[in-house]
């Protein structure tokens, strides 16, 4: 399965919006999305961008998970999401990387977003 940055961003945004006493689990998603969402939550967990509890299962179905609101995103998860949260900036990041023919990796996305933000700040300040 391929990593899908739109799904990654969507999950991070959903987790950020969770109230402290709420949670997200596999049951929050329609059946047709469960394998895809489960895979991407595991990627985000492995990258230490969010905290999740996974249940072990022998079935070939999607891996069940729960993400708690009070400790869903890690520090790095917040930092990364802050760099891609703004819809306009996210579109600019994707456009820039596509025009340059660059792969969308975690570091490249974060660096590009940071560069675009710094550039827009410099324009505002007239530097």
SEBA-219703 format. One record per residue (C-alpha): residue number from 1; residue in three letters; x, y, z. Coordinates in steps of 0.02 Angstrom, whole numbers, padded with zeros to 5 digits. Example, Ala and Ser with C-alpha at 12.3 -4.5 7.8 and 13.67 -1.06 7.14 Angstrom:
% residues 2
n 1&res ALA&xx 00615&yy -00225&zz 00390
n 2&res SER&xx 00684&yy -00053&zz 00357
***
This chain:
% residues 127
n 1&res UNK&xx 00000&yy 00000&zz 00000
n 2&res UNK&xx 00062&yy 00174&zz -00041
n 3&res UNK&xx 00078&yy 00312&zz 00085
n 4&res UNK&xx -00053&yy 00445&zz 00052
n 5&res UNK&xx -00010&yy 00618&zz 00120
n 6&res UNK&xx -00191&yy 00677&zz 00108
n 7&res UNK&xx -00245&yy 00536&zz 00224
n 8&res UNK&xx -00100&yy 00570&zz 00341
n 9&res UNK&xx -00146&yy 00754&zz 00352
n 10&res UNK&xx -00330&yy 00710&zz 00376
n 11&res UNK&xx -00291&yy 00592&zz 00522
n 12&res UNK&xx -00177&yy 00719&zz 00606
n 13&res UNK&xx -00310&yy 00854&zz 00590
n 14&res UNK&xx -00443&yy 00738&zz 00662
n 15&res UNK&xx -00334&yy 00690&zz 00809
n 16&res UNK&xx -00290&yy 00871&zz 00845
n 17&res UNK&xx -00476&yy 00914&zz 00856
n 18&res UNK&xx -00514&yy 00776&zz 00982
n 19&res UNK&xx -00578&yy 00832&zz 01150
n 20&res UNK&xx -00473&yy 00762&zz 01294
n 21&res UNK&xx -00605&yy 00634&zz 01345
n 22&res UNK&xx -00644&yy 00575&zz 01168
n 23&res UNK&xx -00557&yy 00449&zz 01057
n 24&res UNK&xx -00547&yy 00392&zz 00877
n 25&res UNK&xx -00546&yy 00210&zz 00831
n 26&res UNK&xx -00562&yy 00103&zz 00676
n 27&res UNK&xx -00750&yy 00102&zz 00700
n 28&res UNK&xx -00754&yy 00289&zz 00660
n 29&res UNK&xx -00718&yy 00250&zz 00478
n 30&res UNK&xx -00825&yy 00167&zz 00343
n 31&res UNK&xx -00782&yy -00014&zz 00304
n 32&res UNK&xx -00704&yy 00028&zz 00136
n 33&res UNK&xx -00578&yy 00145&zz 00218
n 34&res UNK&xx -00529&yy 00039&zz 00368
n 35&res UNK&xx -00377&yy -00048&zz 00293
n 36&res UNK&xx -00311&yy 00117&zz 00225
n 37&res UNK&xx -00340&yy 00215&zz 00386
n 38&res UNK&xx -00267&yy 00077&zz 00494
n 39&res UNK&xx -00111&yy 00070&zz 00386
n 40&res UNK&xx -00085&yy 00258&zz 00396
n 41&res UNK&xx -00115&yy 00267&zz 00584
n 42&res UNK&xx 00020&yy 00134&zz 00603
n 43&res UNK&xx 00137&yy 00238&zz 00494
n 44&res UNK&xx 00104&yy 00392&zz 00601
n 45&res UNK&xx 00131&yy 00292&zz 00759
n 46&res UNK&xx 00295&yy 00219&zz 00692
n 47&res UNK&xx 00352&yy 00396&zz 00646
n 48&res UNK&xx 00312&yy 00449&zz 00825
n 49&res UNK&xx 00188&yy 00581&zz 00768
n 50&res UNK&xx 00043&yy 00510&zz 00868
n 51&res UNK&xx 00006&yy 00392&zz 01011
n 52&res UNK&xx -00110&yy 00247&zz 00978
n 53&res UNK&xx -00157&yy 00083&zz 01058
n 54&res UNK&xx -00164&yy -00064&zz 00939
n 55&res UNK&xx -00249&yy -00229&zz 00970
n 56&res UNK&xx -00168&yy -00387&zz 00908
n 57&res UNK&xx -00273&yy -00490&zz 00793
n 58&res UNK&xx -00243&yy -00645&zz 00691
n 59&res UNK&xx -00371&yy -00596&zz 00561
n 60&res UNK&xx -00322&yy -00524&zz 00394
n 61&res UNK&xx -00434&yy -00376&zz 00426
n 62&res UNK&xx -00373&yy -00201&zz 00467
n 63&res UNK&xx -00276&yy -00179&zz 00628
n 64&res UNK&xx -00389&yy -00107&zz 00762
n 65&res UNK&xx -00328&yy 00051&zz 00850
n 66&res UNK&xx -00383&yy 00182&zz 00974
n 67&res UNK&xx -00315&yy 00359&zz 00986
n 68&res UNK&xx -00357&yy 00453&zz 01146
n 69&res UNK&xx -00387&yy 00641&zz 01138
n 70&res UNK&xx -00284&yy 00688&zz 01290
n 71&res UNK&xx -00124&yy 00613&zz 01220
n 72&res UNK&xx -00157&yy 00587&zz 01035
n 73&res UNK&xx -00024&yy 00694&zz 00953
n 74&res UNK&xx 00157&yy 00693&zz 01007
n 75&res UNK&xx 00264&yy 00851&zz 01010
n 76&res UNK&xx 00331&yy 00804&zz 00838
n 77&res UNK&xx 00154&yy 00770&zz 00778
n 78&res UNK&xx 00101&yy 00945&zz 00829
n 79&res UNK&xx 00256&yy 01021&zz 00748
n 80&res UNK&xx 00229&yy 00929&zz 00584
n 81&res UNK&xx 00042&yy 00966&zz 00580
n 82&res UNK&xx 00075&yy 01150&zz 00615
n 83&res UNK&xx 00185&yy 01153&zz 00460
n 84&res UNK&xx 00047&yy 01083&zz 00347
n 85&res UNK&xx -00115&yy 01132&zz 00435
n 86&res UNK&xx -00157&yy 01286&zz 00332
n 87&res UNK&xx -00250&yy 01229&zz 00175
n 88&res UNK&xx -00171&yy 01362&zz 00064
n 89&res UNK&xx 00004&yy 01321&zz 00124
n 90&res UNK&xx -00030&yy 01134&zz 00101
n 91&res UNK&xx -00082&yy 01166&zz -00080
n 92&res UNK&xx 00075&yy 01271&zz -00107
n 93&res UNK&xx 00185&yy 01134&zz -00035
n 94&res UNK&xx 00110&yy 01003&zz -00150
n 95&res UNK&xx 00119&yy 01119&zz -00301
n 96&res UNK&xx 00301&yy 01165&zz -00266
n 97&res UNK&xx 00356&yy 00985&zz -00245
n 98&res UNK&xx 00263&yy 00931&zz -00402
n 99&res UNK&xx 00340&yy 01072&zz -00504
n 100&res UNK&xx 00514&yy 01028&zz -00440
n 101&res UNK&xx 00485&yy 00842&zz -00467
n 102&res UNK&xx 00528&yy 00804&zz -00287
n 103&res UNK&xx 00466&yy 00655&zz -00188
n 104&res UNK&xx 00347&yy 00694&zz -00046
n 105&res UNK&xx 00442&yy 00632&zz 00104
n 106&res UNK&xx 00417&yy 00687&zz 00283
n 107&res UNK&xx 00574&yy 00794&zz 00288
n 108&res UNK&xx 00548&yy 00870&zz 00115
n 109&res UNK&xx 00368&yy 00918&zz 00156
n 110&res UNK&xx 00417&yy 00996&zz 00322
n 111&res UNK&xx 00566&yy 01089&zz 00247
n 112&res UNK&xx 00463&yy 01152&zz 00099
n 113&res UNK&xx 00323&yy 01212&zz 00213
n 114&res UNK&xx 00447&yy 01300&zz 00327
n 115&res UNK&xx 00533&yy 01382&zz 00179
n 116&res UNK&xx 00367&yy 01443&zz 00107
n 117&res UNK&xx 00314&yy 01514&zz 00276
n 118&res UNK&xx 00481&yy 01604&zz 00299
n 119&res UNK&xx 00467&yy 01674&zz 00123
n 120&res UNK&xx 00292&yy 01741&zz 00153
n 121&res UNK&xx 00347&yy 01818&zz 00319
n 122&res UNK&xx 00495&yy 01902&zz 00234
n 123&res UNK&xx 00376&yy 01972&zz 00101
n 124&res UNK&xx 00262&yy 02041&zz 00237
n 125&res UNK&xx 00408&yy 02122&zz 00325
n 126&res UNK&xx 00477&yy 02191&zz 00163
n 127&res UNK&xx 00644&yy 02101&zz 00181
***
